[in-house]
């Protein structure tokens, strides 16, 4: 991650025409990266820069009053990047903010140190760091790739999209400025993976509205995204490779195409929002009125796996069953989400044709069960703890309904029976509740 972050700093300085890093250069330009990160809010002093860094989630010490002295080397040491023995600076949260400090608590010698050139390049990388505020803390992310492609993708993402969606609001009282961050996103976000997914949905929508989608997809093919979240001595990171990022964008485009203008309560949803929003926002499992973020833990897990290239039918089925238990509508557009994902990413266990077959079987069973005393079998099947028990319940249900269905897809995927069960049940639930709850298959 260190090298990837460094490349962003090198790109920023190159675009700003900074060819040589000297003490004089640093003194003249050290406020520029902060101002660029804050989308040109106008950083006029070191005090303002420090206040903005804190608002962006940089973990500065309460004693921090200056930035500049920490960028000028003051002792001999070895640069952690180039390996040169020279005068160095000790890493600070505003130079490379993602240093794992746990091991360095005991041994200060384990800390990162940088020569003046690499310290300032790393410090400058914040210019292309993006921050999404959440209920607790922030998600930080940045992109990396070959210079040409990174520049193209960065220009499209930041200049065309991010400046429209992100803003730093400034309030002044008694001569002192305070700052707040605003990101205009359609989807709610309580957790990090949700936050990035919400940004990605908005980005894809923006690209399509401006006819830029194909170009961005091409430039993004070799660009990866780094997601960082957490606080204190600990943080977690996720790397989304370029091929996965490209597929995620294609997946979102396909889901958006299934939507239509609609009203959801007081909210008007446009065509490119509805299919994403009405599935995503209905992944909530109510359990805590005081802290609603806990209602979306399963959604965060599901979206996290989605960002990794996996559509977790089993987890999704668990969410569906909890919502049925709570007498809540199932997520709309499930079929569109599942098919779009499988068409883009493919599938090991569940390819498109297997999904269609098993989902269709579940839907047919649900239609036949609806309005009878056999609806309890949705829970009998859900509680099945082995393939034999699952199959026996299925055969028993088929006999009681006096219908004949092709169970070959079930037998053919015996090894992955849990996934098969989840897909079948999801299809069944959509049939059972579609009219009563307005559920979309």
N, C-alpha and C positions, 0 to 999 in steps of 0.2 A: 504493500500500500504506500510505503514511503516514496518509492520511485514514481508511482502513478500520480501521487499528489504533487510531487516535485515538477512533473511535466506541465501541470496546470500553471504553476508559478512561472516557469520558463516561457510558456506561451503568452501569458499576460504581459510580462516584461518585454518580450519581443514585439508584441502588438503596440505597446506604449513607446517603443523606440528606445528602450533602455538596453544599450549594448554592453556596457561595462559597469560592474558593481563596485563602487568605491564608497568611502564614508560620506563624501559629499553627495553622491547620488542617493544614498539611503536617506540622508537628512532632507533632501528635496522631495523625495517621492514616497516616503513611508506611509503617508495617509491615503495614497491612491488605492491600494488594494481594499482597504476598509470601505472607502466610498463606492468602489465598484461592486463589492459584495452587497452593499446597502442600496444598490440600484440608483446611484447618483443623488443620494439625499443631501449631500453637501457637508462633508466632514471638515470643519475648520480648525480643529484643535485636537491635541492629544487627549484631553479630557473627554471630548465628544467621541473620539474613536474608542476609548476604553468603555464608555457607556454603551456604545453600539455592540462591541464585542461581547459584553456581558449579556445583552438582550438576545444576541444570536446563540447563546449557550456556550460560549468559550469560558472555561473554568479558571478565571483569573483570581488570584489571591485578593482578599479584601484590602491588602496593603498596596496593591498595584496602583501606582500613580503615573508611571511613565512606561512607554514602549521602546523609545529610541535607544536608551542605554543597553537594553537586552539584545539589541541587534548589532552592537559594536563589540567585537572580540576583546576580551580583557585578560585571558590567561592562556597558557600553552596547553595543547592537548592534541587529540587526533580526531579529525572529522569523520563522523559515522557514515558519510556517503562516499567521499573520494579517498579516504584513508590517509590524507596528508597530515603530517605532524606540523602544526602551525598554531596560530592564535585562534581560539575557538570561543563560542558562546554555548552555554548550557541551554538545552531545549526548554522552551516555555509553551504554555497552552496556546499562545497566539502565533507561534512559529509552526510547529507540527502538533496539532491538537489531539492526535490519536495515539500518542505514545502509551504503551502499557506500563504503568508505573509500579505495579504490585511488587515485582522483584527488586525494584530500585529503592524501596523503602529502607531495606537493610544496608544495601551497598550502593552508595552514591556513584561509584565507578561504573555501574551498569546503565546510567542515564545516557541519553543521546546527546552528543555534542556536535556542533557544526562550525565549519569555517564561515567566514563572513559571506562569501558568495552563496553557498548552499543554504545558509540560514535565511538570507533575504529572499531567495527563490522560493523556499518553503513558505515563508511568511506571506509572500505575494500570491500563493496559490489560493488563499481565501477569496480572492477576486472571483473565482469560478466555483466557489462552494455554495450550495443551495441549502436553505434551512426551511423546514416546515414545522411551525409550532403545533404542539399537541396538548392534551389536557395536562399531562405531566412530562415536562421536558420538550425536547425537539428531535426531529429526524434531520440529520445532515447527510447530504449526498453530493457526489461529484462524478464526472465522467473521465475516462481515459482511453487513449487509443493512439494510433499513428498520428503525427502532427497534422497532416493535411485533413484527414477525416475528423479528427478531434476539433479542429478549427471550424470546419463546416457544420458539424453537429452542434457545437457550442453556439455558433452564431444563430442557427435555427432555433435552438432551445431557449437561449437567453434573450437575444435581441428581438426575436419575433414573438416568443410566447411568454417567457418568465416576467418580462417587464410589464406585461399587461395584467398578470395575475398576482404578482407579489409587490408589496409596498411597505415602506417604513414610514410610519406616521410620527410626526414630531410635535410635541407640545412644549411650550416654554412658560415657565412660571418663576417669577423673581430672578430672571436672568439665567435660569438653569434649564437645560433641555432634557426632556425625557422621551423615550422611544418605545414604540410598540410595533409588532410585526403583523401583517395581514396577508393571508393567502386566500384568494377567491376560488374555492373549489366546490363542485356540486356535491361530491360524496363526503359523508362524515368520516372522521378519522380520530380514533382514540389511541391507536397503537402504530408503531413504525411501518410495518408492512402495508397496513391500510393507507397510511399517509402517502407512501410512494405510489401505490396503485391509484389513489385518487388523483395524484399529479399526472400519472401516465394516461389515465382516461381523458383528462382535460387536454393534455398535449396532443393526443391522437385526434380528438375532436377539433382542436385548433388547426392542425395540419390539414385535415379534410376540408374544413370550411374555407381554407385558403388555397386549396389545390396543390399542397406541398407534400402530401403524404408519401408518395413514391420516392421523391428525392431524399427525404429525411430517412426513409427506410434503407435506402442504398448507402447513405453516408454513415448510418448507425450500425451497419453490419459488422464493423470491426471495432466498434466503441463499446466499452463495458461500463457498467454503473457500479459505484461503491456506495453502499448504504451503511451509515454508522449511527448507533443510538446507544443510550446508556448514560451514566454519569459517575462522578467520583473516580475511584481507582479502576472502575470496571466499565467496559463498553462491549457491545457486540457489533459484528460487522457481517454484511452479506455482499457478495460480488455477483452481479448478474452479467454473464458474458454477452458479447455482442449478438451472437446467434440467438440466444434466449431473449434478449431485449427486442430484437427484430420480430421474433415470433409473438411475443407478448403484445406488441403494437399491432401486428396483423390480427391476432385474436380479438383485441378490443375493437378494431375496425369492423370485424365481422359481426360481433355482438351488437354494436351500435346500429348496424344496418337492419337488424330485426325490429328496431323500435318504431314507435309511432307517437305522435303528439297525444298527450293525455294529461289528466289532472289526478293528482294524488293528494287527497285532502285539500289543503289550501294551495298546494304547490302545483305550478304548471311545469310539465316536463316536455322538453323538445324531443324531436324524433331521435336525435343522437344521444340523448341522456336516458330515455325511459327504460330500454332493455337492460342497461347496466345498472341503473339506480334501483329499479324495482326488484331485482334479484339481490343485489348487494345489501340494500338497507333492510331487507327482510331476513337476513341471516342472524338476527338478534335472538338471544335466549334470555327472556326477562328473569332476573334473579336478584337484582339489587337496585332499589329506587334511589338511594342516596348517591351511589357511584355507578353511573350508567356504563362506564368503561368496562366493568366486569361482565356486562351482558354481551360483550363482543369479543370475548377471549377466543371462542371457537371460530369466529369470523377471521380474526387475526391469524389464527393457525392455518385456516383454509387458504387465505390469501397469500400467506408466507409460502405455502407449498406450491401455489399457483405461480408465484414469481420464480420458483425453482424448476418450473416445467412439469408439475404434477397436479392432476385434477383428482382430489381425494374424495371418491364417491362414498367411502365408508364414513368419514367425518361428516360429510354433507348429509348423509342419511340420519346420523345421530341428531344433527340440527333440525332436520325435518320432523323427526319423531318428537323432539322436545316441543316444537311449535304446535304439533297436533295435540299433544298433551295439554298445552296451555290454551287450546282453542284459538290459535292465531293462524292467519293465512300462510300458506307455503310461499316461498320465494317465486315470483313470476319469472318467466323466461328461462327456466331451468334447462329445457330442451335446447334452446338456442345457445346457452353457455356451454353445455356439455358437447354438443356437436361442433361448435366453432372451435373449441379447444382441441378436440380429437382431430379435426380436419387440419389444423395448423401444426400441432405437436406430434400427431400420431399417437399410438398407444401400444404398450407391451401386452397387457392383459385385455384391455378394452379398446379395440379399434372401432372405427365408425360403424361397420356392419354388425359387429358383435353387440355394440351398444344399442343399435336400432332394434336388433332381434330381441334382446333381453328386456329393454325398456318397453317394447311393444307387447311382450308377453305379460309384463307386470301391469301395463295399462289395460289390457284385455281382461285380466283377472279382476282388477279394480272395478271396471265397468260392470262385470257380472256380479260382483259382491255388493255393489252399492244398493242400499235400501233393504238388505237382507240381514239376518242375524249372524252372518258369517264375516261381518266387518272386523270382528275380534281377531281374525287371522292375521291382520296386519301386525298385531303385537305378538302372536304366536310365532310368526316367521322372524320377527325382529329379535326375539329372545332365543332363537335356535342357536345352540352353542357348538354345533359340528355339522359337517356336510350331510351326514346321514339323517340327522334330526331335521335339518332344513329341507332336504328332499322329501322326507316322509310327510312333513307338514304340507308341503306343496302338492304332493300326490293326493293327500287326504282332502285338501281344499278343492282340488280339481274334481274329485269324485263327488263331493257334496254339491258342487255347482252343476254337476252332470254336463260338463263340457270337455272337449278334447283339444288339448293344446300341444304344440311341438316343444318338448322339453330338451331337445338335443343341445341347444346352446348352454344349458345348465350342466349337462353331463360332460360336454366338451371342455368346460372350464372349471372342472372339479377342483383343481389345485388352488385356484383363486376364488373359492366359493364365497368368501366374505365380500369381495368386490361385486360378484354376481348377485349376491343377496341384496346388497345396497342398491344396485341399479334397478333390480326387479321391484324392490319396495318403493323406490322413488317414483317409478312409473305407476305403481299401484296407488300410491298416495295422491298423485296428481289426478288420477281418474276418480278417486273417491271424493275429493274435495274441490274439484274444479268449478262446479256450478255454485255450490253452497258458499264457497269462499272466494270465488272469482280467480281461481288459480289458473295460470297459463301452463299448458303442457310444455 
